[in-house]
Amino acid sequence: MPEEVREAMPSSGQPLGHFAILDPLGKGGMGEVFLAEDTILDRKVALKFLSEESLQDPVARKRFLREAKSAAALDHPFICQVYETGEADDEPFIAMEFVEGESLQHRLKRGPLPLEEALRVGCEIAEALEAAHEQGIAHRDLKPANIMLAANGHAK
């Protein structure tokens, strides 16, 4: 487990309700994400927890769950699905669709996308944002690290 993941965070193999934590996936300003297995539905999910700093901020906690609720109402092929929210040891988490593939940030490190692929990915991102905006939802942290390129090549 990376050192930047705090002690209170789940560890590999640890059960968390009907989830089994598998591996850390990443860490950002607002939270930490882990790959987990949903043991009831037998599928991989991404579990997002608030960072230690955000966890101490009641406004951030409320915003975290409010944004999860808003995102869960969206149903679009280029938007990651939110399956549920919950709490473990008084720490809120969001269970989301696990997207196999690589982040746009990681892909861009290998060089620019070919024009046709860049146009397709850009259009998919714009279509997803349009669907969110139509529901009154604004993505507050849109960046290449938060865009996944799924194994089938589509953006999420």
Contacts in CASP RR format, 6 or more apart in sequence:
PFRMAT RR
TARGET T0000
AUTHOR 0000-0000-0000
METHOD contacts of the structure
MODEL  1
MPEEVREAMPSSGQPLGHFAILDPLGKGGMGEVFLAEDTILDRKVALKFL
SEESLQDPVARKRFLREAKSAAALDHPFICQVYETGEADDEPFIAMEFVE
GESLQHRLKRGPLPLEEALRVGCEIAEALEAAHEQGIAHRDLKPANIMLA
ANGHAK
1 11 0 8 1.000
1 12 0 8 1.000
1 24 0 8 1.000
2 24 0 8 1.000
2 27 0 8 1.000
4 27 0 8 1.000
5 24 0 8 1.000
5 27 0 8 1.000
5 32 0 8 1.000
6 52 0 8 1.000
8 52 0 8 1.000
8 89 0 8 1.000
8 91 0 8 1.000
9 32 0 8 1.000
9 34 0 8 1.000
9 49 0 8 1.000
10 16 0 8 1.000
10 21 0 8 1.000
10 34 0 8 1.000
10 36 0 8 1.000
10 47 0 8 1.000
10 49 0 8 1.000
10 88 0 8 1.000
11 21 0 8 1.000
12 21 0 8 1.000
12 22 0 8 1.000
12 23 0 8 1.000
13 20 0 8 1.000
13 21 0 8 1.000
13 22 0 8 1.000
14 20 0 8 1.000
14 21 0 8 1.000
15 21 0 8 1.000
15 39 0 8 1.000
16 36 0 8 1.000
16 47 0 8 1.000
16 88 0 8 1.000
16 93 0 8 1.000
17 88 0 8 1.000
18 38 0 8 1.000
18 39 0 8 1.000
18 40 0 8 1.000
19 36 0 8 1.000
19 37 0 8 1.000
19 38 0 8 1.000
19 39 0 8 1.000
19 45 0 8 1.000
19 47 0 8 1.000
19 95 0 8 1.000
20 36 0 8 1.000
20 37 0 8 1.000
20 39 0 8 1.000
21 34 0 8 1.000
21 35 0 8 1.000
21 36 0 8 1.000
21 47 0 8 1.000
22 34 0 8 1.000
22 35 0 8 1.000
22 36 0 8 1.000
22 37 0 8 1.000
22 44 0 8 1.000
23 34 0 8 1.000
23 35 0 8 1.000
24 32 0 8 1.000
24 33 0 8 1.000
24 34 0 8 1.000
24 35 0 8 1.000
25 33 0 8 1.000
25 34 0 8 1.000
25 35 0 8 1.000
25 46 0 8 1.000
26 32 0 8 1.000
26 33 0 8 1.000
27 33 0 8 1.000
27 51 0 8 1.000
28 51 0 8 1.000
29 51 0 8 1.000
29 54 0 8 1.000
30 50 0 8 1.000
30 51 0 8 1.000
30 54 0 8 1.000
30 60 0 8 1.000
30 64 0 8 1.000
30 141 0 8 1.000
31 48 0 8 1.000
31 49 0 8 1.000
31 50 0 8 1.000
31 51 0 8 1.000
31 54 0 8 1.000
32 48 0 8 1.000
32 49 0 8 1.000
32 51 0 8 1.000
33 46 0 8 1.000
33 47 0 8 1.000
33 48 0 8 1.000
33 49 0 8 1.000
34 46 0 8 1.000
34 47 0 8 1.000
34 49 0 8 1.000
35 44 0 8 1.000
35 45 0 8 1.000
35 46 0 8 1.000
35 47 0 8 1.000
35 98 0 8 1.000
36 44 0 8 1.000
36 45 0 8 1.000
36 46 0 8 1.000
36 47 0 8 1.000
36 95 0 8 1.000
37 43 0 8 1.000
37 44 0 8 1.000
37 45 0 8 1.000
38 44 0 8 1.000
38 45 0 8 1.000
38 83 0 8 1.000
38 95 0 8 1.000
43 98 0 8 1.000
44 98 0 8 1.000
45 83 0 8 1.000
45 95 0 8 1.000
45 96 0 8 1.000
45 97 0 8 1.000
45 98 0 8 1.000
46 80 0 8 1.000
46 95 0 8 1.000
46 96 0 8 1.000
46 97 0 8 1.000
46 98 0 8 1.000
46 99 0 8 1.000
47 93 0 8 1.000
47 94 0 8 1.000
47 95 0 8 1.000
47 96 0 8 1.000
48 93 0 8 1.000
48 94 0 8 1.000
48 96 0 8 1.000
49 91 0 8 1.000
49 92 0 8 1.000
49 93 0 8 1.000
50 60 0 8 1.000
50 61 0 8 1.000
50 64 0 8 1.000
50 91 0 8 1.000
50 92 0 8 1.000
54 60 0 8 1.000
54 61 0 8 1.000
54 64 0 8 1.000
55 61 0 8 1.000
55 91 0 8 1.000
61 92 0 8 1.000
64 92 0 8 1.000
64 94 0 8 1.000
65 85 0 8 1.000
65 92 0 8 1.000
67 140 0 8 1.000
68 82 0 8 1.000
68 85 0 8 1.000
68 94 0 8 1.000
69 85 0 8 1.000
70 135 0 8 1.000
70 136 0 8 1.000
70 137 0 8 1.000
71 79 0 8 1.000
71 80 0 8 1.000
71 82 0 8 1.000
71 137 0 8 1.000
72 81 0 8 1.000
72 82 0 8 1.000
72 83 0 8 1.000
72 84 0 8 1.000
72 85 0 8 1.000
73 135 0 8 1.000
74 131 0 8 1.000
74 132 0 8 1.000
74 135 0 8 1.000
74 137 0 8 1.000
75 81 0 8 1.000
76 127 0 8 1.000
76 128 0 8 1.000
76 131 0 8 1.000
76 132 0 8 1.000
77 154 0 8 1.000
78 124 0 8 1.000
78 125 0 8 1.000
78 127 0 8 1.000
78 128 0 8 1.000
78 131 0 8 1.000
78 154 0 8 1.000
78 155 0 8 1.000
78 156 0 8 1.000
79 128 0 8 1.000
79 131 0 8 1.000
79 132 0 8 1.000
79 156 0 8 1.000
80 96 0 8 1.000
80 97 0 8 1.000
80 99 0 8 1.000
80 148 0 8 1.000
80 156 0 8 1.000
81 96 0 8 1.000
81 97 0 8 1.000
82 94 0 8 1.000
82 95 0 8 1.000
82 96 0 8 1.000
82 97 0 8 1.000
83 95 0 8 1.000
83 96 0 8 1.000
83 97 0 8 1.000
84 94 0 8 1.000
84 95 0 8 1.000
85 92 0 8 1.000
85 93 0 8 1.000
85 94 0 8 1.000
85 95 0 8 1.000
86 92 0 8 1.000
86 93 0 8 1.000
86 94 0 8 1.000
86 95 0 8 1.000
87 93 0 8 1.000
97 156 0 8 1.000
99 148 0 8 1.000
99 150 0 8 1.000
99 156 0 8 1.000
100 150 0 8 1.000
100 151 0 8 1.000
101 148 0 8 1.000
101 149 0 8 1.000
101 150 0 8 1.000
101 151 0 8 1.000
102 148 0 8 1.000
102 149 0 8 1.000
103 144 0 8 1.000
103 145 0 8 1.000
103 146 0 8 1.000
103 147 0 8 1.000
103 148 0 8 1.000
103 149 0 8 1.000
104 121 0 8 1.000
104 144 0 8 1.000
104 145 0 8 1.000
104 147 0 8 1.000
104 148 0 8 1.000
104 149 0 8 1.000
104 155 0 8 1.000
105 143 0 8 1.000
105 144 0 8 1.000
105 145 0 8 1.000
105 147 0 8 1.000
107 113 0 8 1.000
107 149 0 8 1.000
108 144 0 8 1.000
112 118 0 8 1.000
113 121 0 8 1.000
121 147 0 8 1.000
121 149 0 8 1.000
121 155 0 8 1.000
122 155 0 8 1.000
124 154 0 8 1.000
124 155 0 8 1.000
125 142 0 8 1.000
125 147 0 8 1.000
125 155 0 8 1.000
128 155 0 8 1.000
128 156 0 8 1.000
129 139 0 8 1.000
129 142 0 8 1.000
132 138 0 8 1.000
132 139 0 8 1.000
139 146 0 8 1.000
147 155 0 8 1.000
147 156 0 8 1.000
148 155 0 8 1.000
148 156 0 8 1.000
149 155 0 8 1.000
149 156 0 8 1.000
150 156 0 8 1.000
END
